[in-house]
Amino acid sequence: MFLHVTNAKYVEDYKIEVSFNDGRRGVADLSGVLEGSVFEPLKDKSEFSSFTVDDELETIVWPNGADLAPEYIYFQAFKNEPELQSQFKQWGYIA
């Protein structure tokens, strides 16, 4: 199954409540991703909170062109869920 972000809502700081096409909903803290030229402007919380869910890409996108893979957002939202650890290992997010 390919993961897709179906809904997203700004919570606070660099946290976004996200819903996925597998029925899961959680809060992803994306503060650790704000590195590099495309993500640097998102350190401004008003810029960060201006994301949308792109219908074609089926993930979160920002007006400056930045976007994140749905799998990465999923990992950030559920990285402490024991039943998902093998999936995250397959994706290369944990060793």
BELDA-V445698 format. One record per helix or strand of 2 or more residues. SS is the DSSP state (a for helix, b for strand). FROM is the first residue (numbers start at 0). TO is the last residue. If there is no record, write none. Layout:
SS:FROM:TO + SS:FROM:TO
//
This chain:
b:4:11 + b:14:19 + b:24:28 + a:30:32 + a:36:42 + a:44:47 + b:51:53 + b:58:60 + a:69:77 + a:81:90
//
